[in-house]
Amino acid sequence: MLVYWNKYAQRLGDKGFKIMESLLLINDPKLDGTAITIELPNEGSKLDFESQLHGLLGYLKGHLHNHDITINVVVNETIETKRSFNDQDRYNRLLQINPNIELLRTTFGLDLDA
């Protein structure tokens, strides 16, 4: 289920639906039988998600060959998203993603304080 969930999110991102893509990827959904539960950080996110719910349900039902699938949306305002607050935090996050950033910074003599 999670593979198709992520493929659907990527497909939406490729089509330019970045908000829905980020909502799908905000955390991993939990599967209990045929019920999928996703936690979102606020009511606004829930409304955005539910407006696109039918497309996701159709995609999952078709690819998983299970028409009993349901999706429950739970608002959990204690979900913390990782955000970078200053240049050093952003740099460290990019360095985690791609260690070659350090090579680029040293090769061109770049400084984070600029």
Summary of the structure (lengths in Angstrom):
residues: 114
radius of gyration: 18.3
end to end distance: 45.5
largest distance: 57.7
contacts: 259
relative contact order: 0.13
helix: 54%
strand: 13%
